[in-house]
Amino acid sequence: MLQTLTHKLIHIGLTFLVFTYIIFEELIWETIAKPIYEFVHSLKILQKVEMTIHKLHRILLLIIFLTLFIQVELLSIFAVALFAKGQVYSGVLLYMGKIPIGAFTFWLFRISKDKLMTFDWFKTLYNFIMEIIDKIKASEIYQKIKVKTKTIKQYIKERIKIFKTKYFSDGNNIKEKIKNIYASIKKIFKL
């Protein structure tokens, strides 16, 4: 009986962790952080910064990276604390505010990975974290939640498409209604 209860509690805990990981991977990374990272990476001025970063001493580079990384993680912890206190909006704002810093930190890691990996302890820790992520992704729970998440995302996309077609297609006059309301508001406030 105790083994069954322990097994169920572990299963619930793992499901929660995997679900949280998928939420962060799907919603935050794919939707917000990755586009920011790609934008940052595409900036021509940052290509000059990349060359400068490559010239930095590896210890200085490690200090810069760890400073940014620790700040991003502390902001995550503070955001979770705000959620726990019931300050959902503040938690969301704080978390959203850390995403550009996180994307920049990820960019910094990507361009300086070779130098950072020269620290044996850093390389060992990185490989350990990647092993954990690989185990999570290979788990049955992850696969099930990933399939459900994909189904939910597809459902939401279809609903949005139906909504756009129904209310914002050329045949529907809601656009005109919105324009008229906007024009009326402008007249009232003489904007």
Contacts in CASP RR format, 6 or more apart in sequence:
PFRMAT RR
TARGET T0000
AUTHOR 0000-0000-0000
METHOD contacts of the structure
MODEL  1
MLQTLTHKLIHIGLTFLVFTYIIFEELIWETIAKPIYEFVHSLKILQKVE
MTIHKLHRILLLIIFLTLFIQVELLSIFAVALFAKGQVYSGVLLYMGKIP
IGAFTFWLFRISKDKLMTFDWFKTLYNFIMEIIDKIKASEIYQKIKVKTK
TIKQYIKERIKIFKTKYFSDGNNIKEKIKNIYASIKKIFKL
11 141 0 8 1.000
14 139 0 8 1.000
14 141 0 8 1.000
15 141 0 8 1.000
15 145 0 8 1.000
17 136 0 8 1.000
18 136 0 8 1.000
18 139 0 8 1.000
18 141 0 8 1.000
18 142 0 8 1.000
18 145 0 8 1.000
19 145 0 8 1.000
21 133 0 8 1.000
21 136 0 8 1.000
21 142 0 8 1.000
22 142 0 8 1.000
22 145 0 8 1.000
22 146 0 8 1.000
22 149 0 8 1.000
26 149 0 8 1.000
26 153 0 8 1.000
28 99 0 8 1.000
32 96 0 8 1.000
32 99 0 8 1.000
33 99 0 8 1.000
33 102 0 8 1.000
33 103 0 8 1.000
33 106 0 8 1.000
34 103 0 8 1.000
36 99 0 8 1.000
36 100 0 8 1.000
36 103 0 8 1.000
37 103 0 8 1.000
37 106 0 8 1.000
37 107 0 8 1.000
40 46 0 8 1.000
40 103 0 8 1.000
40 104 0 8 1.000
40 107 0 8 1.000
41 107 0 8 1.000
41 110 0 8 1.000
46 107 0 8 1.000
50 111 0 8 1.000
53 61 0 8 1.000
53 108 0 8 1.000
53 111 0 8 1.000
53 112 0 8 1.000
54 111 0 8 1.000
54 112 0 8 1.000
54 115 0 8 1.000
56 64 0 8 1.000
56 112 0 8 1.000
56 115 0 8 1.000
58 115 0 8 1.000
58 116 0 8 1.000
58 118 0 8 1.000
58 119 0 8 1.000
61 112 0 8 1.000
61 115 0 8 1.000
61 116 0 8 1.000
62 116 0 8 1.000
62 119 0 8 1.000
62 122 0 8 1.000
64 108 0 8 1.000
65 105 0 8 1.000
65 108 0 8 1.000
65 109 0 8 1.000
65 112 0 8 1.000
65 116 0 8 1.000
68 101 0 8 1.000
68 102 0 8 1.000
68 104 0 8 1.000
68 105 0 8 1.000
68 108 0 8 1.000
69 105 0 8 1.000
69 109 0 8 1.000
71 98 0 8 1.000
71 101 0 8 1.000
72 98 0 8 1.000
72 101 0 8 1.000
72 102 0 8 1.000
72 105 0 8 1.000
75 94 0 8 1.000
75 95 0 8 1.000
75 97 0 8 1.000
75 98 0 8 1.000
75 101 0 8 1.000
76 95 0 8 1.000
76 98 0 8 1.000
78 91 0 8 1.000
78 94 0 8 1.000
79 91 0 8 1.000
79 92 0 8 1.000
79 94 0 8 1.000
79 95 0 8 1.000
79 98 0 8 1.000
82 88 0 8 1.000
82 90 0 8 1.000
82 91 0 8 1.000
82 94 0 8 1.000
83 91 0 8 1.000
109 116 0 8 1.000
116 122 0 8 1.000
116 126 0 8 1.000
117 123 0 8 1.000
117 126 0 8 1.000
136 142 0 8 1.000
166 172 0 8 1.000
167 174 0 8 1.000
168 174 0 8 1.000
168 175 0 8 1.000
185 191 0 8 1.000
END
